[in-house]
Amino acid sequence: MKRHFRHIDWTLKEVPSADVRVHVVCVSGIPQCTEELPRSPDPVTREDADAWKLSHFTATGHRRFEELSSRVVQWDPDDDVDPRTILGVTT
């Protein structure tokens, strides 16, 4: 997504150094299973979530999951502009 602000073009980008967080719940069966990917003090990655889904599927046969993920994004100007030099722009 691009926007023009303070005479500069900005692009919304994912912050690559930030963790992507994932939460998974099994929604298979009647009544619904609702078993969740165990919570962890460390961020759960998509790879961790996929491994848990495979483990749960092979153990139970359940194949339907609700997955939520979050990521950190920020507005960045073109590479030739340092955003710290623009009045009113913060990290």
N, C-alpha and C positions, 0 to 999 in steps of 0.2 A: 504494500500500500504506500502510495506517495502523497505528500501534502506540501503545500507552499506556506512557509511561516517565516516572518522577519526577513523577507527578501531572499530566502534560501529554500531549495528543495530538500525535503526530508523523506527518508524511507524507513518504514517500520521493519526492523530486523530482529531475529532471535539472537540473544546473547549467548555465544557458543560456550563460554566458561561457566554458565549457570546450569544447575541441574534441572533436568526434566523430571517431573514427579508423576508417578502413575499409581492409580488405585484401581483394583479389580475386584468384582463381586460375581460369583456364579449366579446366573438367573435361570438355570435349567430346572426342569422337573415340575411336577405337581404333587404336593406343594413345592414351592420354589425352594431351592437349596440354600441360597444366601451365604454360603461360605465365602470368606474374604481372604484376599492375599494378606498374610500376616503383616502387621504394622512394624515399622523399624525406625530407630532413631536416625538412620542414614536415609538419604533419598533412594527411592525404589526406581530403578531404570526400566525402560521398556523391555530390555533383555531379561531382567529379573521377573517382570510380569509375565512375559511369554513362557519362561521356564516354569513358573508356578501354574499357568493355565495348562501347559502340557502335562505336568504332574497330576493336576486335579482331573484332567480328562482321562488319563490312563488309569487312574485309581477309581474313578466313579462312572466314566462314560458320559459325563456332562459336557456339553460342547458349546453352550451359550453363556457369554460373559458380558457384563457391563463394565466398560473401561473408561476411566476419567484420567485425563492428563493435564498437566499445567507446565508452562514454560515461561521464561523471562524474556520480554521483548523491550526494545527501546527505539526511539526515533534517532536516526543518524543522518547527518548531512553528507554531501559528497565527500570523497576521500581527501580532497584538497582543502577542506574547511575543518578547523579545530573547533568543536562545539563549545569548549570551555571559554573561548574568546567572545562568545555571543552573550550580550547582556540579557539576564533573566533566564538563561538556560542552565540547568543543573544536571547532576548525574542521576 
